[in-house]
Amino acid sequence: MQFYLKQRIFTWFDSFDIYHEDGSVAYTVQGQLSWGHKLEVLDAEGRYLGMVRERVMTFLPQFEMYQGDEYLGCIYREFTILRSRFTLDYQGWSLDGDILGWDYELRDMQGRTVATIAKELWRLGDTYVLDIERPEDAFYVVMAVLAIDCSRCRN
């Protein structure tokens, strides 16, 4: 299952549209005015699904994930020299990126691939291609990619 995450470039705050393979909108993301990044995830009809919120006053980026009002977990950027690496305390997932931080592989606790994430270059605004193994993980993968993008803006 493939999704495309595209940043809207002419907005005051971070805003994204996430599309299915067929081009239909799966989710929209709206940035909010706050200390640190705060992104609300909405379904195609505009209903609130959840949020990614940056924890401020941390050495390395950390992002809280919410589904509705329920706290799911946190995404932590780890200190590494040559690679970009994140840990999600939600379900024990980990995100490993290449040296430039453009391509990532999301793995579960057993080391199985949950999704691959590739940043498309030469685009106006950030664009990512998400290849997700199981449809039920799509929302959580989207939230992880939003955290990656916010983390890149912080550096």
N, C-alpha and C positions, 0 to 999 in steps of 0.2 A: 504494500500500500504506500503510495507516494503523496506527499503534500509539498506545497511551495509556500514559503513564508517570505512575504515581500514588504519592505518598509515603505510607508507613505512618506514622501520627502518634504512636502510643503505643509507641515503641521508644526504647532508650537511644541508639542510633547511627542515622545515616541509613540508612533502608531503603526500598526501592521495589519495586513490582510493575509489570511492563510487559506490557500486554495486546495481543493481536491485535484486529482489528476485530470479530471474532465473540465477544469476551469471554474467550477462552482465554488462559492465561498463556503468554507467550513467554519472558520472562526474570524472574528475581528479582535484587535487588541488596541486599547486606548490608554495612553499614558496619562497620569494624573500629576498635578502640582503637589510636590512633597519633598521632604529632605530625602535624598536618595531616590532611586527609581521605584516607581509604583505603576504596574501595568495590570489593567483589568482585562480579562479574557471573556469575550461574549460569543454566543453562538451566532449562526447566520441570521437569526431573527432578532438579534440584539439583546437576548436574555443573558444576564450575568451568570457566568459559570465558575469563575475563580479569579485568583490574583497572584502575581509574583511581586514581592516587595523586598527591596534591598535593606539589609540591616546596616545602619550607619555606625560610624566610629569603630570600624574593624580594620585590621591591618590588610587582610586579603578579602576580596568580595565574598559576601554571603547573602543568599536570597531565600526568603521564606515563601513556601508554596501553600496556597489555600484553594480548596475546592468548595465553592459556596463560602460559608463562614467557618468551615472545618479546616484546622491546621493539618497539613499533610506531612510536612517535613521541611528540611533546609537543604539548599545546594551550597556547598563550600568549594571555593577555589583553593587548591593545594599549592604550596610553594614548591616549584620545580624549576630546574635550570633550562632544560632543552625542550620541554613539551608543555602543553597546556593540559591540566588535569583538574577535574572536578569530582567531588563525591556527593551523592544524593543520599541523605539518610532515609529517604523514602524508598522502601523495598531493597535497600543495599545496593543501588545501582551506582555505576561509576562511568565517567565520561573521560575518554582519552583523546587528546587532539594531536595534530601534527605539530611540527616545530613552528609553523607560522600561525597556528590557531585557526585555520580555515576549515579543516576537515576533522570530524570527530566520529568516534564510535561509542555508542552507549551500550553498556553490558550489564547483565544482572549478576547476582551473587555467584552463580555457577559459571560465569564467564561466557554465557551465551549472548549473542548480539540481539539487543532489543531494537536498535535503530542505527542507521548511519546518517550523518549530517554533513552536507557539503555546502560551503559558501561559494556562491557564484561570483566570479570576478568580473570586472568591467561593466558593472551595472550602476545605475544612478540610484543610490540607496542600497541598504543591505538586503540581500536575497539569499535564501537558503533552500536547499532541496533536502527533504526529509524522507528517507526510506524506512518505513516502520514495519516490523515483522507482524505484529498483532494489532488489529484495529482498536482493541480496548485500551491500548497504551498511548494512543494518539494524543490525547489531552495532556498527559504527563510529559511526553516528549516535546510537545510545543512549549510547555512551561520551562523545560530545561534549556531549550534553544533561546528563549527570551532572556533567561539568566546569562547565558553565554554572551549574547549580544550586548546586554547591559554591562557585563564585566569588561568587554572590549572597549566600551565607551569610557569606562573609569580609568583605564590605563593611559 
